[in-house]
Amino acid sequence: MRALTWHGKRDVRVDTVPDPHITEPTDIIVRVTSSGICGSDLHLYEVLGPYLEPGDILGHEPMGIVEEVGSEVTAVAPGDRVVIPFNVSCGTCWMCGQGLHSQCETTQVRERGMGASLFGYTKLYGQVPGGQAELLRVPFGNTLPVKVPHGPPDDRFVYLSDVLPTAWQAVAYAGIPPGGSVTVLGLGPIGDMAARVALHRGASQVIGVDLVPERLARARARGVHTLDLNAYGKDLGDEVRRLTDGRGTDAVIDAVGMEAHGAAPIKAAQQLVGKLPSKIGQRVMGRAGMDSMAAFNLAVDVVRRGGTISLSGVYGGAMDPVPMMTLFDKQIQLRMGQANVRRWVPDILPLLDETDVLGVDDFATHRLPLEQAPDAYRTFQAKEDGMIKTLLTI
C-alpha cells in the first residue's frame, strides 16, 4: 500500500509499504478514504524527530470503509463506514470507564511513563502505524471505531477522529459560565473549532487571537471577536481586559502549545535537539526539554482572577518555567490533556446532521490526494496558500 512516512526533520515521503494484517481476533482493517493533517503532525515534522524512526507511518485523523474483520468482531462488518479516534483505547478498562480514553490502561505506554497509545505519533505513544495511508489496522474493533452512516461526504464525519472532540473537550474543560466569555489563543483547526463550539454552547463573548490573516478572517465570519497579535503585541492583554470590564475573560483556551511564536531562543534549542541522534535527543528532551511558553503566559495574563485555563495545544517540555506565583495569586484553575475522543462522540454526533451547526462541511480549506502530502506538510508548516485544514483523499 501507499503511506506517508517520516524520514527526518521536514522530510516526509509517500512510500510503498507492506499492507497491514489482522493480528488479533478483535482487529479490523479499514480502507482509508480521508485522513486529516493535524497541527500536532507539525510537531513530528519539526521537533519530535528523536522519537521517530525512518519509515514510521504518520497520521491520526482517518476514516474509511471496513474491509476485513477479526473472528471476534461483531460491532462492525465489511462495508461499514467508520471514523477512527486518534486514541488507541480499549473502551473497557477502568480509565475508559471514567471517560478517560487518553489514559486507557490497556494501551498505556508504561515503559515511557505515558498515557494511551496514539495512531501515528512517535515512540512516546506506542509507535502505532498511522492513518495517512491506504489501509489501517485498528484494534478493539468492537469498541473503538465510530460507525457513521453512508451518504454525506467524509467532511461531515472525519473530524470526529480528533478536531471535534479535542475542541469540545477544550471548551468543556474551560468551564465557561452561562453567557460567559472566553479567549481562544490560536485559530488553527482546533482553536477555530473550539471558538465555534463555545458559541454553540452559549458563550456570549468569544475572543480569538492569531497572527495569520486568513485564520482571523475565517473566525470573524463565524461571529468571533478577533485580535491580531501582530497589531497588539504586548498590549494584547490590556485589550482583552478593555473588552471585559477590566477583568479578563472567564476562561482561556490555549490551542497553540509548544511551538508558540515569540521565543526565539527556545525555538532554536528545539531545532537543535531535533538534529541530535535519536537516543541523545530523547535524553535531552526527556530531562531538559523546554517549550515556548509564550501562549501559556499570555493565557495567564488575559484570564480573569478565579478563571480557568484549558490547554489543548500540545506541550512536551520537562523543564518549562511555569509562573506559579501568578497562577496561585490569580486563583487560576488549569485543565489539560489529550482529548478523550470516545467520551465526547455521543455529545457531538447528533450535531452532524444536515443543519451542520458547526460548519464541518466546508471546514477544510484544502483537499489533496495522498501523493501530495509532502507538499501539503510544507505549505501547512509555512502557513501559506491560506491553508488551515487539509484533508488527504485516499
MILOFI-132785 format. One line per 8 residues: number of its first residue (from 1); their letters; for each residue x, y, z of C-alpha. Coordinates in nm, 3 decimals. Layout:
NUM> A> X:Y:Z ~ ...
***
This chain:
1> MRALTWHG> 0.000:0.000:0.000 ~ 0.097:0.367:-0.021 ~ 0.155:0.557:0.300 ~ 0.308:0.883:0.425 ~ 0.628:0.803:0.614 ~ 0.871:1.006:0.823 ~ 1.237:1.018:0.716 ~ 1.379:1.315:0.905
9> KRDVRVDT> 1.322:1.674:1.001 ~ 1.093:1.830:0.738 ~ 1.128:1.513:0.530 ~ 0.809:1.311:0.483 ~ 0.753:1.087:0.180 ~ 0.482:0.874:0.026 ~ 0.629:0.524:0.008 ~ 0.510:0.177:-0.079
17> VPDPHITE> 0.499:-0.025:0.245 ~ 0.362:-0.368:0.342 ~ -0.016:-0.395:0.387 ~ -0.134:-0.433:0.747 ~ -0.292:-0.762:0.853 ~ -0.523:-0.876:1.130 ~ -0.312:-0.996:1.421 ~ -0.575:-1.019:1.697
25> PTDIIVRV> -0.930:-1.157:1.673 ~ -1.074:-0.815:1.762 ~ -0.878:-0.628:1.491 ~ -1.030:-0.474:1.182 ~ -0.869:-0.349:0.860 ~ -1.001:-0.017:0.730 ~ -0.954:0.109:0.376 ~ -0.896:0.478:0.443
33> TSSGICGS> -1.092:0.726:0.233 ~ -0.993:1.053:0.404 ~ -0.728:1.147:0.659 ~ -0.661:1.490:0.805 ~ -0.330:1.665:0.858 ~ -0.325:1.791:1.216 ~ -0.131:2.076:1.372 ~ 0.018:1.811:1.601
41> DLHLYEVL> 0.165:1.644:1.292 ~ 0.381:1.952:1.251 ~ 0.544:1.873:1.586 ~ 0.664:1.550:1.425 ~ 0.773:1.741:1.117 ~ 0.972:1.992:1.323 ~ 1.052:1.896:1.684 ~ 0.987:1.536:1.785
49> GPYLEPGD> 1.229:1.364:1.548 ~ 1.422:1.193:1.831 ~ 1.113:0.982:1.899 ~ 1.062:0.872:1.538 ~ 1.231:0.625:1.306 ~ 1.259:0.646:0.927 ~ 0.960:0.469:0.777 ~ 0.717:0.543:1.061
57> ILGHEPMG> 0.368:0.595:0.915 ~ 0.210:0.924:1.022 ~ -0.146:1.042:1.064 ~ -0.415:1.013:1.331 ~ -0.733:1.156:1.176 ~ -0.864:0.881:0.943 ~ -1.197:0.743:0.834 ~ -1.290:0.485:0.574
65> IVEEVGSE> -1.462:0.159:0.496 ~ -1.418:-0.162:0.692 ~ -1.251:-0.415:0.462 ~ -1.185:-0.708:0.693 ~ -1.275:-0.804:1.050 ~ -1.127:-1.045:1.303 ~ -1.314:-1.352:1.419 ~ -1.444:-1.189:1.739
73> VTAVAPGD> -1.564:-0.861:1.587 ~ -1.943:-0.821:1.594 ~ -1.997:-0.443:1.617 ~ -1.892:-0.366:1.258 ~ -1.879:-0.561:0.935 ~ -1.708:-0.529:0.597 ~ -1.861:-0.240:0.408 ~ -1.941:-0.034:0.718
81> RVVIPFNV> -1.826:0.327:0.725 ~ -1.621:0.420:1.031 ~ -1.421:0.703:1.186 ~ -1.114:0.605:1.389 ~ -1.042:0.804:1.708 ~ -0.678:0.901:1.748 ~ -0.658:0.741:2.096 ~ -0.594:0.368:2.076
89> SCGTCWMC> -0.835:0.291:2.361 ~ -0.995:-0.040:2.456 ~ -1.320:0.108:2.586 ~ -1.346:-0.149:2.866 ~ -1.073:-0.076:3.124 ~ -1.121:0.133:3.440 ~ -0.986:0.453:3.281 ~ -1.206:0.419:2.973
97> GQGLHSQC> -1.498:0.362:3.209 ~ -1.423:0.702:3.363 ~ -1.430:0.865:3.020 ~ -1.051:0.898:3.023 ~ -0.980:0.718:2.698 ~ -0.650:0.903:2.655 ~ -0.533:0.722:2.969 ~ -0.650:0.373:2.860
105> ETTQVRER> -0.487:0.118:3.092 ~ -0.475:-0.144:2.818 ~ -0.259:0.064:2.583 ~ -0.064:0.291:2.820 ~ 0.300:0.319:2.712 ~ 0.428:0.230:3.056 ~ 0.793:0.191:2.961 ~ 0.796:0.565:2.886
113> GMGASLFG> 0.554:0.667:3.160 ~ 0.297:0.787:2.907 ~ -0.078:0.751:2.860 ~ -0.271:0.565:2.594 ~ -0.112:0.481:2.260 ~ -0.195:0.706:1.967 ~ -0.210:0.630:1.598 ~ 0.086:0.764:1.404
121> YTKLYGQV> 0.251:0.951:1.690 ~ 0.604:0.851:1.789 ~ 0.763:0.604:2.029 ~ 0.629:0.812:2.318 ~ 0.283:0.690:2.227 ~ 0.346:0.335:2.117 ~ 0.484:0.380:1.763 ~ 0.150:0.262:1.620
129> PGGQAELL> 0.130:0.292:1.237 ~ -0.086:0.588:1.142 ~ -0.375:0.663:0.914 ~ -0.225:0.873:0.634 ~ -0.219:0.551:0.437 ~ -0.438:0.340:0.213 ~ -0.500:0.078:0.482 ~ -0.502:0.085:0.862
137> RVPFGNTL> -0.511:-0.192:1.118 ~ -0.743:-0.090:1.401 ~ -0.751:-0.285:1.730 ~ -1.058:-0.312:1.954 ~ -1.293:-0.341:1.660 ~ -1.598:-0.377:1.886 ~ -1.537:-0.061:2.091 ~ -1.301:0.181:1.916
145> PVKVPHGP> -1.437:0.261:1.566 ~ -1.723:0.510:1.538 ~ -1.979:0.379:1.292 ~ -2.135:0.653:1.076 ~ -2.395:0.641:0.801 ~ -2.322:0.623:0.432 ~ -2.434:0.918:0.221 ~ -2.288:1.251:0.337
153> PDDRFVYL> -1.932:1.336:0.228 ~ -1.639:1.238:0.450 ~ -1.610:1.601:0.563 ~ -1.927:1.556:0.769 ~ -1.774:1.291:0.995 ~ -1.393:1.278:0.962 ~ -1.337:1.543:1.230 ~ -1.479:1.304:1.491
161> SDVLPTAW> -1.132:1.147:1.483 ~ -0.969:1.445:1.653 ~ -1.072:1.804:1.573 ~ -1.427:1.792:1.707 ~ -1.365:1.602:2.033 ~ -1.044:1.796:2.102 ~ -1.225:2.128:2.057 ~ -1.528:2.004:2.253
169> QAVAYAGI> -1.311:1.892:2.543 ~ -1.121:2.222:2.536 ~ -1.449:2.409:2.582 ~ -1.581:2.164:2.842 ~ -1.259:2.192:3.042 ~ -1.269:2.572:3.014 ~ -1.581:2.576:3.232 ~ -1.724:2.888:3.068
177> PPGGSVTV> -2.022:3.002:3.279 ~ -2.359:3.050:3.105 ~ -2.335:3.365:2.897 ~ -1.968:3.396:2.988 ~ -1.656:3.488:2.797 ~ -1.355:3.303:2.660 ~ -1.035:3.391:2.478 ~ -0.910:3.135:2.227
185> LGLGPIGD> -0.537:3.159:2.160 ~ -0.455:3.024:1.815 ~ -0.715:2.993:1.539 ~ -0.579:2.691:1.359 ~ -0.815:2.394:1.319 ~ -0.855:2.325:1.692 ~ -0.883:2.687:1.802 ~ -1.121:2.770:1.518
193> MAARVALH> -1.347:2.478:1.605 ~ -1.323:2.549:1.978 ~ -1.447:2.903:1.912 ~ -1.741:2.760:1.717 ~ -1.821:2.511:1.991 ~ -1.802:2.782:2.259 ~ -2.052:2.997:2.069 ~ -2.277:2.697:2.012
201> RGASQVIG> -2.270:2.613:2.383 ~ -2.375:2.960:2.488 ~ -2.069:3.180:2.539 ~ -2.173:3.541:2.490 ~ -1.824:3.666:2.405 ~ -1.557:3.469:2.221 ~ -1.230:3.649:2.154 ~ -0.995:3.481:1.905
209> VDLVPERL> -0.623:3.563:1.884 ~ -0.392:3.478:1.595 ~ -0.145:3.643:1.359 ~ -0.244:3.480:1.027 ~ -0.488:3.699:0.831 ~ -0.678:3.407:0.678 ~ -0.737:3.247:1.016 ~ -0.855:3.574:1.168
217> ARARARGV> -1.095:3.640:0.880 ~ -1.238:3.290:0.896 ~ -1.312:3.314:1.269 ~ -1.452:3.666:1.234 ~ -1.702:3.540:0.977 ~ -1.835:3.296:1.240 ~ -1.902:3.570:1.498 ~ -1.571:3.566:1.686
225> HTLDLNAY> -1.421:3.897:1.801 ~ -1.070:3.866:1.657 ~ -0.747:4.027:1.772 ~ -0.434:4.028:1.555 ~ -0.133:3.953:1.771 ~ 0.084:4.140:1.520 ~ -0.112:4.457:1.586 ~ -0.142:4.437:1.965
233> GKDLGDEV> 0.181:4.264:2.065 ~ 0.250:4.301:2.438 ~ -0.062:4.515:2.475 ~ -0.297:4.231:2.385 ~ -0.377:4.159:2.750 ~ -0.480:4.521:2.801 ~ -0.714:4.499:2.502 ~ -0.879:4.181:2.632
241> RRLTDGRG> -0.931:4.350:2.969 ~ -1.076:4.656:2.797 ~ -1.330:4.430:2.628 ~ -1.423:4.260:2.958 ~ -1.480:4.542:3.210 ~ -1.115:4.537:3.310 ~ -1.117:4.177:3.435 ~ -1.013:3.945:3.151
249> TDAVIDAV> -1.221:3.660:3.015 ~ -1.377:3.392:3.233 ~ -1.168:3.131:3.054 ~ -0.883:3.096:2.809 ~ -0.827:2.809:2.567 ~ -0.463:2.769:2.464 ~ -0.481:2.597:2.126 ~ -0.119:2.674:2.037
257> GMEAHGAA> 0.116:2.476:2.257 ~ 0.487:2.407:2.242 ~ 0.582:2.595:1.926 ~ 0.421:2.930:2.002 ~ 0.569:3.240:1.838 ~ 0.771:3.481:2.046 ~ 1.053:3.273:2.198 ~ 1.339:3.260:1.951
265> PIKAAQQL> 1.598:3.102:2.187 ~ 1.361:2.815:2.274 ~ 1.277:2.758:1.908 ~ 1.647:2.744:1.825 ~ 1.703:2.492:2.105 ~ 1.411:2.279:1.986 ~ 1.555:2.273:1.636 ~ 1.899:2.180:1.767
273> VGKLPSKI> 1.759:1.889:1.968 ~ 1.570:1.775:1.660 ~ 1.900:1.732:1.480 ~ 2.066:1.521:1.751 ~ 2.096:1.141:1.719 ~ 1.769:0.991:1.840 ~ 1.895:0.839:2.168 ~ 2.072:1.159:2.270
281> GQRVMGRA> 1.778:1.373:2.160 ~ 1.538:1.163:2.365 ~ 1.752:1.205:2.677 ~ 1.775:1.581:2.630 ~ 1.403:1.625:2.564 ~ 1.303:1.389:2.844 ~ 1.517:1.562:3.108 ~ 1.577:1.919:2.995
289> GMDSMAAF> 1.334:1.985:2.708 ~ 1.162:2.325:2.708 ~ 0.863:2.460:2.519 ~ 0.793:2.809:2.404 ~ 0.568:2.931:2.684 ~ 0.452:3.245:2.503 ~ 0.094:3.125:2.453 ~ 0.065:2.985:2.806
297> NLAVDVVR> 0.199:3.305:2.961 ~ -0.046:3.507:2.752 ~ -0.327:3.283:2.878 ~ -0.222:3.354:3.238 ~ -0.224:3.726:3.160 ~ -0.566:3.753:2.994 ~ -0.775:3.515:3.209 ~ -0.966:3.686:3.487
305> RGGTISLS> -0.891:3.618:3.852 ~ -1.063:3.295:3.953 ~ -1.092:3.191:3.589 ~ -0.990:2.875:3.406 ~ -0.720:2.795:3.151 ~ -0.785:2.498:2.925 ~ -0.481:2.361:2.740 ~ -0.546:2.173:2.417
313> GVYGGAMD> -0.222:2.272:2.244 ~ 0.045:2.005:2.287 ~ 0.328:2.069:2.533 ~ 0.626:1.837:2.569 ~ 0.888:2.012:2.780 ~ 1.027:1.862:3.100 ~ 1.172:2.192:3.229 ~ 0.908:2.450:3.135
321> PVPMMTLF> 0.914:2.763:3.355 ~ 0.558:2.794:3.489 ~ 0.460:3.120:3.663 ~ 0.334:2.951:3.978 ~ 0.315:3.268:4.187 ~ 0.082:3.434:3.936 ~ -0.128:3.120:3.893 ~ -0.169:3.098:4.269
329> DKQIQLRM> -0.230:3.467:4.323 ~ -0.494:3.487:4.048 ~ -0.657:3.164:4.175 ~ -0.649:3.017:3.826 ~ -0.785:2.671:3.756 ~ -0.591:2.468:3.499 ~ -0.715:2.171:3.294 ~ -0.539:1.994:3.011
337> GQANVRRW> -0.468:1.670:2.830 ~ -0.516:1.469:2.515 ~ -0.880:1.455:2.411 ~ -1.076:1.155:2.532 ~ -1.230:1.105:2.189 ~ -1.483:0.832:2.265 ~ -1.603:1.025:2.573 ~ -1.737:1.311:2.361
345> VPDILPLL> -1.867:1.134:2.048 ~ -2.224:1.090:2.183 ~ -2.246:1.465:2.250 ~ -2.114:1.564:1.908 ~ -2.260:1.310:1.667 ~ -2.618:1.445:1.683 ~ -2.490:1.784:1.564 ~ -2.353:1.635:1.242
353> DETDVLGV> -2.682:1.639:1.057 ~ -2.798:1.842:0.759 ~ -2.814:2.160:0.969 ~ -2.431:2.147:1.008 ~ -2.436:2.387:1.301 ~ -2.057:2.370:1.346 ~ -1.974:2.422:0.979 ~ -1.790:2.095:0.920
361> DDFATHRL> -1.891:2.058:0.557 ~ -1.670:2.347:0.448 ~ -1.420:2.334:0.735 ~ -1.135:2.202:0.514 ~ -0.953:2.467:0.314 ~ -0.765:2.209:0.105 ~ -0.841:1.858:-0.023 ~ -0.543:1.684:-0.178
369> PLEQAPDA> -0.454:1.330:-0.283 ~ -0.223:1.131:-0.059 ~ 0.060:1.161:-0.310 ~ 0.069:1.538:-0.250 ~ 0.101:1.501:0.129 ~ 0.469:1.609:0.145 ~ 0.384:1.937:-0.030 ~ 0.085:1.982:0.200
377> YRTFQAKE> 0.306:1.946:0.510 ~ 0.545:2.209:0.373 ~ 0.262:2.451:0.296 ~ 0.089:2.397:0.630 ~ 0.412:2.445:0.825 ~ 0.481:2.770:0.638 ~ 0.118:2.891:0.683 ~ 0.097:2.958:0.311
385> DGMIKTLL> -0.179:2.944:0.049 ~ -0.445:3.008:0.313 ~ -0.404:2.652:0.436 ~ -0.583:2.598:0.767 ~ -0.716:2.243:0.740 ~ -0.621:1.981:0.483 ~ -0.790:1.650:0.414 ~ -0.596:1.387:0.223
393> TI> -0.820:1.188:-0.005 ~ -0.711:0.829:-0.048
***
